[in-house]
Amino acid sequence: MILFVSALAIVMIASSHSADKKVYEISKLNNEVKEMRSAFVDGRSKLQRLKMESTVLSKMKEKGLATSTTPAKKIKVKSQN
């Protein structure tokens, strides 16, 4: 009987350690997800700032390019049927 109770205690302790290990792993993964989400949001906001027209204009002025003063024209091609 003592051996049976001892075996059950060992199994219970092993199960408890396994559950604790899984809890720590889940916590670690949740923290990693939060960090990745934060990095994604930061990258997305940087991209939005880079795509702004004022940012693009300033970058093009550094390279010597400017916006056109004449508006674009549509080119219409008539079919020769």
MDTraj code that builds the backbone (N, CA, C; nanometers):
import mdtraj as md
import numpy as np

residues = "MET ILE LEU PHE VAL SER ALA LEU ALA ILE VAL MET ILE ALA SER SER HIS SER ALA ASP LYS LYS VAL TYR GLU ILE SER LYS LEU ASN ASN GLU VAL LYS GLU MET ARG SER ALA PHE VAL ASP GLY ARG SER LYS LEU GLN ARG LEU LYS MET GLU SER THR VAL LEU SER LYS MET LYS GLU LYS GLY LEU ALA THR SER THR THR PRO ALA LYS LYS ILE LYS VAL LYS SER GLN ASN".split()
xyz = np.array([
    [0.0825, -0.1199, 0.0000],
    [0.0000, 0.0000, 0.0000],
    [0.0869, 0.1263, 0.0000],
    [0.1969, 0.1201, 0.0765],
    [0.2873, 0.2352, 0.0838],
    [0.3523, 0.2594, -0.0521],
    [0.3890, 0.1535, -0.1230],
    [0.4473, 0.1680, -0.2565],
    [0.3464, 0.2280, -0.3543],
    [0.2210, 0.1857, -0.3454],
    [0.1163, 0.2396, -0.4332],
    [0.0959, 0.3889, -0.4083],
    [0.0882, 0.4304, -0.2837],
    [0.0709, 0.5724, -0.2486],
    [0.1936, 0.6515, -0.2918],
    [0.3114, 0.5937, -0.2760],
    [0.4344, 0.6614, -0.3183],
    [0.4356, 0.6806, -0.4706],
    [0.3949, 0.5785, -0.5435],
    [0.3888, 0.5885, -0.6898],
    [0.2885, 0.6951, -0.7322],
    [0.1731, 0.6986, -0.6679],
    [0.0736, 0.8018, -0.7000],
    [0.1267, 0.9412, -0.6695],
    [0.2003, 0.9576, -0.5615],
    [0.2584, 1.0873, -0.5260],
    [0.3610, 1.1302, -0.6302],
    [0.4422, 1.0350, -0.6768],
    [0.5421, 1.0662, -0.7797],
    [0.4732, 1.1079, -0.9092],
    [0.3697, 1.0359, -0.9470],
    [0.2948, 1.0704, -1.0687],
    [0.2315, 1.2083, -1.0543],
    [0.1758, 1.2370, -0.9369],
    [0.1129, 1.3673, -0.9136],
    [0.2156, 1.4800, -0.9195],
    [0.3321, 1.4592, -0.8625],
    [0.4381, 1.5605, -0.8655],
    [0.4859, 1.5830, -1.0091],
    [0.5037, 1.4756, -1.0858],
    [0.5474, 1.4871, -1.2254],
    [0.4434, 1.5613, -1.3075],
    [0.3165, 1.5317, -1.2842],
    [0.2084, 1.5988, -1.3559],
    [0.2064, 1.7477, -1.3227],
    [0.2275, 1.7797, -1.1965],
    [0.2297, 1.9196, -1.1537],
    [0.3451, 1.9945, -1.2197],
    [0.4621, 1.9335, -1.2253],
    [0.5772, 1.9971, -1.2898],
    [0.5523, 2.0170, -1.4390],
    [0.4894, 1.9190, -1.5003],
    [0.4583, 1.9295, -1.6425],
    [0.3603, 2.0439, -1.6685],
    [0.2604, 2.0573, -1.5844],
    [0.1625, 2.1648, -1.5998],
    [0.2279, 2.3011, -1.5785],
    [0.3146, 2.3115, -1.4777],
    [0.3854, 2.4377, -1.4536],
    [0.4735, 2.4751, -1.5717],
    [0.5409, 2.3751, -1.6280],
    [0.6266, 2.3997, -1.7443],
    [0.5442, 2.4528, -1.8620],
    [0.4265, 2.3961, -1.8826],
    [0.3390, 2.4418, -1.9913],
    [0.2889, 2.5833, -1.9662],
    [0.2581, 2.6159, -1.8405],
    [0.2119, 2.7504, -1.8067],
    [0.3216, 2.8522, -1.8350],
    [0.4455, 2.8202, -1.7964],
    [0.5567, 2.9114, -1.8235],
    [0.5800, 2.9273, -1.9740],
    [0.5662, 2.8204, -2.0475],
    [0.5841, 2.8265, -2.1936],
    [0.4756, 2.9133, -2.2579],
    [0.3521, 2.8988, -2.2125],
    [0.2422, 2.9810, -2.2651],
    [0.2667, 3.1278, -2.2330],
    [0.3108, 3.1568, -2.1129],
    [0.3404, 3.2944, -2.0738],
    [0.4526, 3.3521, -2.1597],
    [0.5548, 3.2738, -2.1835],
    [0.6665, 3.3176, -2.2676],
    [0.6190, 3.3468, -2.4100],
    [0.5365, 3.2586, -2.4651],
    [0.4853, 3.2787, -2.6006],
    [0.3935, 3.3999, -2.6090],
    [0.3124, 3.4240, -2.5045],
    [0.2262, 3.5423, -2.5034],
    [0.3088, 3.6703, -2.5024],
    [0.4163, 3.6716, -2.4250],
    [0.5047, 3.7888, -2.4248],
    [0.5699, 3.8093, -2.5604],
    [0.6080, 3.7002, -2.6253],
    [0.6693, 3.7092, -2.7578],
    [0.5691, 3.7632, -2.8599],
    [0.4437, 3.7197, -2.8496],
    [0.3394, 3.7696, -2.9397],
    [0.3191, 3.9198, -2.9191],
    [0.3183, 3.9642, -2.7942],
    [0.3018, 4.1072, -2.7664],
    [0.4167, 4.1877, -2.8244],
    [0.5401, 4.1374, -2.8123],
    [0.6553, 4.2069, -2.8688],
    [0.6470, 4.2139, -3.0207],
    [0.6066, 4.1043, -3.0830],
    [0.5961, 4.1023, -3.2296],
    [0.4853, 4.1950, -3.2773],
    [0.3730, 4.1980, -3.2048],
    [0.2638, 4.2874, -3.2411],
    [0.3079, 4.4329, -3.2289],
    [0.3842, 4.4630, -3.1243],
    [0.4357, 4.5982, -3.1050],
    [0.5314, 4.6353, -3.2178],
    [0.6186, 4.5437, -3.2568],
    [0.7111, 4.5690, -3.3675],
    [0.6352, 4.5891, -3.4981],
    [0.5290, 4.5119, -3.5187],
    [0.4483, 4.5261, -3.6399],
    [0.3815, 4.6631, -3.6452],
    [0.3227, 4.7061, -3.5339],
    [0.2554, 4.8362, -3.5296],
    [0.3567, 4.9481, -3.5516],
    [0.4751, 4.9348, -3.4914],
    [0.5796, 5.0350, -3.5088],
    [0.6231, 5.0417, -3.6547],
    [0.6439, 4.9271, -3.7170],
    [0.6824, 4.9240, -3.8590],
    [0.5750, 4.9805, -3.9490],
    [0.4492, 4.9502, -3.9175],
    [0.3395, 5.0024, -3.9986],
    [0.3300, 5.1542, -3.9876],
    [0.3504, 5.2090, -3.8683],
    [0.3435, 5.3544, -3.8523],
    [0.4608, 5.4219, -3.9238],
    [0.5797, 5.3596, -3.9206],
    [0.6933, 5.4153, -3.9950],
    [0.6648, 5.4153, -4.1445],
    [0.6044, 5.3083, -4.1938],
    [0.5705, 5.2996, -4.3358],
    [0.4693, 5.4064, -4.3740],
    [0.3695, 5.4291, -4.2896],
    [0.2703, 5.5313, -4.3185],
    [0.3345, 5.6686, -4.3246],
    [0.4298, 5.6962, -4.2348],
    [0.4988, 5.8252, -4.2386],
    [0.5820, 5.8377, -4.3656],
    [0.6451, 5.7294, -4.4097],
    [0.7263, 5.7343, -4.5309],
    [0.6413, 5.7530, -4.6561],
    [0.5175, 5.7026, -4.6538],
    [0.4299, 5.7121, -4.7702],
    [0.3603, 5.8470, -4.7821],
    [0.3713, 5.9304, -4.6791],
    [0.3033, 6.0603, -4.6834],
    [0.3616, 6.1454, -4.7959],
    [0.2743, 6.2236, -4.8605],
    [0.3161, 6.3036, -4.9751],
    [0.4245, 6.4031, -4.9370],
    [0.4137, 6.4636, -4.8202],
    [0.5138, 6.5615, -4.7785],
    [0.6513, 6.4968, -4.7618],
    [0.6554, 6.3747, -4.7109],
    [0.7826, 6.3045, -4.6950],
    [0.8425, 6.2711, -4.8305],
    [0.7575, 6.2247, -4.9217],
    [0.8058, 6.1897, -5.0560],
    [0.8581, 6.3150, -5.1258],
    [0.7864, 6.4283, -5.1132],
    [0.8312, 6.5526, -5.1763],
    [0.9657, 6.5979, -5.1205],
    [0.9831, 6.5889, -4.9909],
    [1.1109, 6.6313, -4.9321],
    [1.2250, 6.5412, -4.9783],
    [1.2003, 6.4113, -4.9900],
    [1.3037, 6.3190, -5.0377],
    [1.3386, 6.3467, -5.1845],
    [1.2373, 6.3819, -5.2640],
    [1.2627, 6.4091, -5.4050],
    [1.3358, 6.5422, -5.4237],
    [1.3074, 6.6406, -5.3378],
    [1.3797, 6.7677, -5.3460],
    [1.5276, 6.7480, -5.3161],
    [1.5596, 6.6572, -5.2257],
    [1.6996, 6.6266, -5.1959],
    [1.7701, 6.5707, -5.3189],
    [1.6965, 6.4993, -5.4025],
    [1.7549, 6.4400, -5.5228],
    [1.7452, 6.5331, -5.6438],
    [1.6837, 6.6487, -5.6264],
    [1.6755, 6.7462, -5.7348],
    [1.5501, 6.7338, -5.8197],
    [1.4525, 6.6586, -5.7768],
    [1.3277, 6.6443, -5.8512],
    [1.2205, 6.7325, -5.7896],
    [1.1266, 6.7782, -5.8726],
    [1.0171, 6.8622, -5.8230],
    [0.8866, 6.8155, -5.8851],
    [0.7755, 6.8625, -5.8293],
    [0.6455, 6.8254, -5.8847],
    [0.6212, 6.9004, -6.0144],
    [0.5421, 6.8418, -6.1002],
    [0.5108, 6.9018, -6.2295],
    [0.4122, 7.0172, -6.2111],
    [0.4327, 7.1235, -6.2873],
    [0.3408, 7.2373, -6.2798],
    [0.2249, 7.2215, -6.3771],
    [0.2428, 7.1400, -6.4790],
    [0.1347, 7.1164, -6.5757],
    [0.0647, 6.9855, -6.5398],
    [-0.0670, 6.9842, -6.5485],
    [-0.1382, 6.8611, -6.5147],
    [-0.1162, 6.7525, -6.6201],
    [-0.1361, 6.6301, -6.5821],
    [-0.1212, 6.5179, -6.6739],
    [-0.2347, 6.5173, -6.7756],
    [-0.2073, 6.4657, -6.8949],
    [-0.3081, 6.4577, -7.0002],
    [-0.3354, 6.3115, -7.0315],
    [-0.4618, 6.2837, -7.0639],
    [-0.4979, 6.1486, -7.1040],
    [-0.4644, 6.1302, -7.2506],
    [-0.4154, 6.0142, -7.2822],
    [-0.3866, 5.9795, -7.4208],
    [-0.4958, 5.8841, -7.4661],
    [-0.5693, 5.9235, -7.5692],
    [-0.6753, 5.8391, -7.6228],
    [-0.6295, 5.7838, -7.7557],
    [-0.6435, 5.6548, -7.7719],
    [-0.6052, 5.5877, -7.8950],
    [-0.7320, 5.5423, -7.9642],
    [-0.7491, 5.5890, -8.0872],
    [-0.8667, 5.5466, -8.1645],
    [-0.8322, 5.4220, -8.2419],
    [-0.9241, 5.3270, -8.2429],
    [-0.8982, 5.2037, -8.3166],
    [-0.9064, 5.2313, -8.4663],
    [-0.8323, 5.1584, -8.5420],
    [-0.8241, 5.1796, -8.6873],
    [-0.9072, 5.0782, -8.7631],
    [-1.0193, 5.0387, -8.7093],
    [-1.1066, 4.9397, -8.7754],
    [-1.1800, 4.9981, -8.8889],
])
top = md.Topology()
chain = top.add_chain()
for i, resn in enumerate(residues, 1):
    res = top.add_residue(resn, chain, resSeq=i)
    for name in ("N", "CA", "C"):
        top.add_atom(name, md.element.get_by_symbol(name[0]), res)
traj = md.Trajectory(xyz[None], top)
